[in-house]
Amino acid sequence: MTLERLGFDHWFAARTRDMDGRSPARVCAVDRGSYRVWNESGEVEAELCGKLSYLTDRAEDLPCVGDWVSAQYYDNGRAAFIHEVLPRRTFLRRRAAGESGAEQMIAANVDTAFIIQACHFDFNPNRLERYLVMAADGRVQPVVLLTKTDLLGPGELERMRALVAAVTTARVMEVSSVTGAGYDELRTALEPGKTHCLLGSSGVGKTTIVNRLLGLDAFATRAVSGTGEGTHTTTRRRLILLESGAMLIDTPGMRELGVLGGGGNVDAGFGELAVLAAACRFADCTHQREPGCAVRAAMERGELPAERFANYTKLKKESDHAAMSALDRRRKDKAFGRLVRSVQKRPKG
């Protein structure tokens, strides 16, 4: 095993500072604050050092699956302390579930995100758009992966392809874990030395895909329901090394997929809208009532579905609101961090 085999290339090497006797390692699993990392010798348990654990203001700055970190080993190399998260080249993140609006890192240093949509029950264009925005936000190449194609009747697959084409120009692939159709193409798309991430709702077949690619039942799955809907099985994010040399991140299903701000990541996820907006008469056109609006003109001609524009507007507002909330939250976190450090510096007694 080498670091290069795990994805450590010249980009990361150029951004790695003097580690003071520590060495790079890659986070391969995160589960409720416990970590496992890969190095040249294999996989070891790891924990955060005190400074990283207590003086990190934001949860998103803590290690996530796919991160490269600075590690210090002990117990004859069987365990490690994580001292620092190295710069991230790419990432996948969302707004955390609930009202806090905090940022949650899903995975880091991902080359390709396979956005999985189950044909029979799960397919939802609005959700697909959110995943595409997530990928664009983190500079990750998206691929749409349609699963459970064996459940479709005659002509239904063509309709599904048309629905995807109305949302994105990203590459689309199709697989069936029952018949095995599409898996040769999928294996070819998983490049050695690259990191790929499976994204999708619970029950779309992510763990089944992992098991089939590994050629064994390495991870538990559950039978689908009578409607073809799967059930939630993955409970933690993990980085898996395939025999081909490709790396695959499996993630738990996400019920909520809130976007983060500002709005530039939303624009990147709606490429055709950005092209149309560039032709508007006014650079700051809101596409509502301004004269010379190319976006409204495209809708009137039937070239841009009104539902797609409505979802774009909704995500844009959500992203802008998240950006303002994040700014307020960072201010509060920094103030709290300063308070903690000032207390630690006070003389005892």
C-alpha positions as CSV (number, residue, x, y, z in Angstrom):
1,M,0.0,0.0,0.0
2,T,1.3,3.5,-0.9
3,L,-0.1,6.9,-0.2
4,E,-0.3,7.5,-4.0
5,R,-2.4,4.3,-4.3
6,L,-4.8,6.0,-1.8
7,G,-5.0,9.2,-3.9
8,F,-2.2,11.3,-2.4
9,D,-0.9,13.1,-5.4
10,H,1.2,16.2,-6.2
11,W,-1.8,18.5,-5.3
12,F,-1.9,17.3,-1.7
13,A,1.9,17.1,-1.5
14,A,2.2,20.8,-2.5
15,R,-0.2,21.8,0.3
16,T,1.3,19.7,3.0
17,R,3.3,21.7,5.5
18,D,6.0,20.5,7.8
19,M,4.3,17.9,10.0
20,D,6.8,17.8,12.8
21,G,7.3,14.0,12.7
22,R,3.7,13.2,11.8
23,S,2.6,11.7,8.5
24,P,-0.3,11.8,6.1
25,A,-3.1,9.4,6.5
26,R,-6.6,9.1,4.9
27,V,-9.8,8.9,6.8
28,C,-11.7,5.8,5.7
29,A,-14.5,5.6,8.3
30,V,-16.3,8.0,10.7
31,D,-18.9,6.8,13.2
32,R,-20.1,9.0,16.0
33,G,-16.8,10.7,16.6
34,S,-14.6,7.6,16.2
35,Y,-12.3,7.4,13.2
36,R,-10.3,4.9,11.2
37,V,-7.5,5.9,8.9
38,W,-5.4,4.3,6.1
39,N,-1.7,4.6,5.8
40,E,1.0,2.6,4.0
41,S,0.7,-0.2,6.6
42,G,-3.1,-0.6,6.5
43,E,-6.0,0.5,8.5
44,V,-5.8,1.7,12.2
45,E,-8.1,3.3,14.7
46,A,-7.7,7.0,15.3
47,E,-8.9,9.8,17.6
48,L,-8.7,13.5,17.6
49,C,-5.9,15.2,19.6
50,G,-7.1,17.5,22.3
51,K,-6.3,20.7,20.4
52,L,-8.3,19.7,17.3
53,S,-11.2,18.3,19.3
54,Y,-11.7,21.2,21.7
55,L,-10.5,24.3,19.7
56,T,-12.3,23.6,16.4
57,D,-15.1,26.1,16.2
58,R,-17.1,24.4,13.4
59,A,-18.1,20.8,13.0
60,E,-17.4,21.0,9.2
61,D,-13.7,21.6,10.0
62,L,-13.4,18.2,11.7
63,P,-12.3,15.1,9.7
64,C,-14.8,13.4,7.4
65,V,-14.5,10.4,5.2
66,G,-12.0,11.0,2.3
67,D,-10.0,13.6,4.2
68,W,-6.2,13.6,4.3
69,V,-5.0,14.3,7.9
70,S,-1.8,14.7,9.8
71,A,-1.5,11.6,12.0
72,Q,0.8,10.7,14.9
73,Y,1.0,7.0,15.7
74,Y,1.4,5.2,19.1
75,D,1.0,1.6,20.4
76,N,3.5,0.4,17.8
77,G,1.6,1.9,15.0
78,R,-1.7,0.3,15.9
79,A,-3.5,3.6,16.8
80,A,-3.2,7.2,15.9
81,F,-3.9,10.8,17.0
82,I,-5.3,13.1,14.3
83,H,-3.7,16.5,14.6
84,E,-4.8,18.4,11.5
85,V,-7.1,18.2,8.5
86,L,-5.2,18.8,5.3
87,P,-6.7,21.1,2.6
88,R,-9.7,19.6,0.7
89,R,-9.5,19.6,-3.1
90,T,-13.2,18.8,-3.5
91,F,-16.0,18.0,-1.1
92,L,-19.7,17.0,-0.7
93,R,-21.7,18.8,1.9
94,R,-25.2,19.7,2.8
95,R,-27.1,21.8,5.3
96,A,-27.5,19.7,8.4
97,A,-31.0,18.4,9.2
98,G,-33.0,20.4,11.7
99,E,-33.3,24.1,12.4
100,S,-29.6,24.9,13.1
101,G,-28.7,25.4,9.5
102,A,-25.2,24.1,10.3
103,E,-23.0,22.7,7.5
104,Q,-22.4,18.9,7.4
105,M,-19.6,17.4,5.5
106,I,-20.5,14.2,3.7
107,A,-17.2,13.3,2.1
108,A,-14.0,15.0,0.9
109,N,-11.6,14.7,-2.0
110,V,-14.1,13.0,-4.2
111,D,-13.6,12.8,-8.0
112,T,-17.0,11.5,-9.1
113,A,-20.4,11.5,-7.3
114,F,-22.7,8.8,-8.5
115,I,-26.2,10.2,-7.8
116,I,-28.4,7.1,-7.5
117,Q,-32.1,7.2,-8.4
118,A,-34.1,4.1,-8.2
119,C,-36.4,3.9,-11.2
120,H,-39.4,2.3,-9.6
121,F,-40.1,4.4,-6.6
122,D,-37.4,6.9,-5.7
123,F,-37.0,9.1,-8.8
124,N,-37.7,12.7,-8.1
125,P,-36.4,15.5,-10.4
126,N,-36.4,18.1,-7.6
127,R,-34.2,15.8,-5.4
128,L,-31.9,15.1,-8.3
129,E,-31.4,18.8,-8.8
130,R,-30.4,19.2,-5.2
131,Y,-27.8,16.5,-5.5
132,L,-26.5,18.1,-8.7
133,V,-26.2,21.4,-6.8
134,M,-24.3,19.6,-4.0
135,A,-21.8,18.2,-6.6
136,A,-21.4,21.6,-8.3
137,D,-20.9,23.3,-5.0
138,G,-18.0,21.0,-4.1
139,R,-16.4,20.8,-7.6
140,V,-17.3,17.1,-8.0
141,Q,-18.1,15.5,-11.3
142,P,-21.7,14.1,-11.2
143,V,-22.9,10.9,-12.8
144,V,-26.6,9.9,-12.6
145,L,-27.0,6.2,-11.9
146,L,-30.4,4.7,-12.4
147,T,-31.0,1.5,-10.5
148,K,-33.6,-1.3,-10.4
149,T,-34.2,-0.9,-14.1
150,D,-35.5,-4.5,-14.2
151,L,-38.7,-3.2,-12.5
152,L,-39.6,-1.0,-15.4
153,G,-42.2,-1.9,-18.0
154,P,-41.8,-1.5,-21.8
155,G,-41.2,2.2,-22.7
156,E,-40.8,3.3,-19.1
157,L,-37.0,3.4,-19.2
158,E,-37.1,5.8,-22.2
159,R,-39.5,8.0,-20.2
160,M,-37.1,7.9,-17.3
161,R,-34.1,8.9,-19.5
162,A,-36.1,11.8,-20.9
163,L,-36.9,13.1,-17.4
164,V,-33.2,13.0,-16.5
165,A,-32.2,14.7,-19.7
166,A,-34.6,17.6,-18.8
167,V,-32.7,18.1,-15.6
168,T,-29.0,17.6,-16.5
169,T,-26.5,17.0,-19.3
170,A,-24.4,14.8,-16.9
171,R,-23.6,11.3,-17.9
172,V,-26.4,8.8,-17.2
173,M,-25.8,5.1,-16.4
174,E,-28.2,2.3,-15.7
175,V,-27.8,-0.9,-13.7
176,S,-29.9,-3.8,-12.4
177,S,-28.6,-5.8,-9.5
178,V,-31.1,-8.6,-10.4
179,T,-29.9,-9.1,-14.0
180,G,-26.4,-7.6,-13.7
181,A,-27.1,-5.3,-16.6
182,G,-24.9,-2.2,-16.7
183,Y,-22.3,-3.4,-14.2
184,D,-19.5,-3.8,-16.8
185,E,-19.9,-0.2,-17.8
186,L,-20.0,0.9,-14.1
187,R,-16.8,-1.0,-13.3
188,T,-15.1,0.7,-16.3
189,A,-16.2,4.1,-15.0
190,L,-14.6,3.5,-11.6
191,E,-11.0,4.6,-12.3
192,P,-8.1,3.2,-10.4
193,G,-6.6,5.7,-8.0
194,K,-9.7,7.9,-8.1
195,T,-12.4,8.4,-5.4
196,H,-16.0,7.9,-6.2
197,C,-19.0,8.5,-3.9
198,L,-22.5,6.9,-3.9
199,L,-25.2,9.4,-3.0
200,G,-28.9,8.6,-2.7
201,S,-31.9,8.1,-0.5
202,S,-32.3,5.1,1.8
203,G,-33.2,1.9,-0.1
204,V,-32.1,2.9,-3.6
205,G,-29.5,0.1,-3.7
206,K,-26.2,1.7,-2.7
207,T,-25.0,-1.2,-0.4
208,T,-26.2,-3.8,-3.0
209,I,-24.0,-2.0,-5.6
210,V,-21.0,-2.1,-3.2
211,N,-21.5,-5.8,-2.6
212,R,-21.8,-6.6,-6.3
213,L,-18.6,-4.6,-7.1
214,L,-16.7,-6.4,-4.3
215,G,-18.0,-9.8,-5.5
216,L,-19.2,-10.8,-2.0
217,D,-21.8,-9.9,0.7
218,A,-19.4,-7.7,2.7
219,F,-22.2,-5.5,4.0
220,A,-25.7,-6.3,5.1
221,T,-28.6,-5.6,2.9
222,R,-32.3,-6.1,3.4
223,A,-35.0,-7.4,1.1
224,V,-37.0,-4.9,-0.9
225,S,-40.7,-4.4,-0.2
226,G,-43.5,-5.4,-2.5
227,T,-43.3,-2.1,-4.3
228,G,-39.6,-2.5,-5.0
229,E,-38.5,0.0,-2.3
230,G,-35.4,-0.9,-0.4
231,T,-34.8,-0.3,3.3
232,H,-32.0,1.6,5.1
233,T,-28.9,-0.4,5.9
234,T,-25.8,1.8,5.8
235,T,-25.3,3.6,9.1
236,R,-21.9,5.2,8.6
237,R,-19.8,6.6,5.9
238,R,-16.9,4.5,4.8
239,L,-14.2,4.4,2.1
240,I,-13.8,1.1,0.3
241,L,-10.8,0.0,-1.7
242,L,-11.9,-2.1,-4.7
243,E,-9.7,-4.8,-6.3
244,S,-9.3,-2.6,-9.4
245,G,-7.7,0.1,-7.4
246,A,-10.7,2.4,-7.5
247,M,-12.0,3.8,-4.2
248,L,-15.7,4.0,-3.3
249,I,-17.4,5.9,-0.6
250,D,-20.7,4.5,0.6
251,T,-23.0,6.9,2.5
252,P,-26.2,6.5,4.6
253,G,-29.4,7.6,2.8
254,M,-30.2,11.3,3.3
255,R,-33.8,12.2,4.0
256,E,-33.1,15.9,4.0
257,L,-30.9,17.6,1.4
258,G,-30.7,21.3,2.3
259,V,-28.4,23.4,0.1
260,L,-25.8,25.9,1.4
261,G,-25.1,29.4,0.2
262,G,-24.5,31.6,-1.6
263,G,-26.3,31.2,-4.8
264,G,-23.3,30.5,-7.1
265,N,-23.5,26.8,-6.4
266,V,-27.2,26.7,-7.4
267,D,-26.3,28.5,-10.7
268,A,-23.7,25.8,-11.3
269,G,-26.3,23.1,-10.9
270,F,-28.7,24.7,-13.4
271,G,-26.3,25.2,-16.3
272,E,-28.9,26.1,-19.0
273,L,-30.4,28.7,-16.8
274,A,-27.1,30.4,-16.3
275,V,-26.7,30.5,-20.2
276,L,-30.1,32.0,-20.6
277,A,-29.6,34.5,-17.8
278,A,-26.4,35.8,-19.5
279,A,-28.7,36.9,-22.4
280,C,-31.0,39.0,-20.2
281,R,-31.1,42.7,-20.9
282,F,-30.1,43.5,-17.3
283,A,-27.2,41.8,-15.5
284,D,-29.1,41.7,-12.2
285,C,-32.3,40.4,-13.7
286,T,-34.5,38.5,-11.2
287,H,-36.4,36.9,-14.1
288,Q,-39.7,38.2,-12.7
289,R,-41.0,41.3,-14.5
290,E,-37.9,42.9,-16.1
291,P,-38.1,43.7,-19.8
292,G,-35.8,41.7,-22.0
293,C,-35.7,38.7,-19.7
294,A,-34.3,35.7,-21.7
295,V,-35.3,33.2,-19.0
296,R,-39.0,34.2,-19.1
297,A,-38.9,34.2,-22.9
298,A,-37.6,30.7,-22.9
299,M,-40.4,29.6,-20.7
300,E,-43.0,31.2,-22.9
301,R,-41.5,29.4,-25.9
302,G,-41.7,26.1,-24.0
303,E,-37.9,25.6,-24.0
304,L,-37.6,25.9,-20.2
305,P,-40.1,24.0,-18.0
306,A,-41.8,26.3,-15.5
307,E,-41.3,23.6,-12.8
308,R,-37.6,23.7,-13.3
309,F,-37.4,27.4,-13.0
310,A,-39.6,27.3,-9.9
311,N,-37.3,24.8,-8.3
312,Y,-34.3,26.9,-9.2
313,T,-35.9,30.0,-7.6
314,K,-36.7,27.9,-4.4
315,L,-33.1,26.6,-4.1
316,K,-31.7,30.1,-4.8
317,K,-33.7,31.6,-1.9
318,E,-32.8,28.7,0.3
319,S,-29.1,29.1,-0.5
320,D,-29.1,32.8,0.1
321,H,-30.9,32.3,3.4
322,A,-28.4,29.7,4.4
323,A,-25.5,32.0,3.6
324,M,-26.8,34.7,5.9
325,S,-27.5,32.1,8.7
326,A,-23.9,30.7,8.3
327,L,-22.4,34.2,8.6
328,D,-24.3,34.8,11.9
329,R,-23.3,31.3,13.1
330,R,-19.6,31.9,12.3
331,R,-19.7,35.1,14.3
332,K,-21.2,33.3,17.3
333,D,-18.8,30.4,17.0
334,K,-15.7,32.7,16.8
335,A,-16.9,34.6,19.9
336,F,-17.4,31.4,21.8
337,G,-14.0,30.1,20.7
338,R,-12.3,33.3,21.9
339,L,-14.1,32.8,25.3
340,V,-12.9,29.2,25.6
341,R,-9.3,30.2,24.8
342,S,-9.4,33.1,27.2
343,V,-10.6,30.9,30.0
344,Q,-7.9,28.3,29.3
345,K,-5.2,31.0,29.5
346,R,-6.3,32.3,32.9
347,P,-3.8,31.5,35.7
348,K,-5.0,28.8,38.0
349,G,-5.6,29.6,41.7
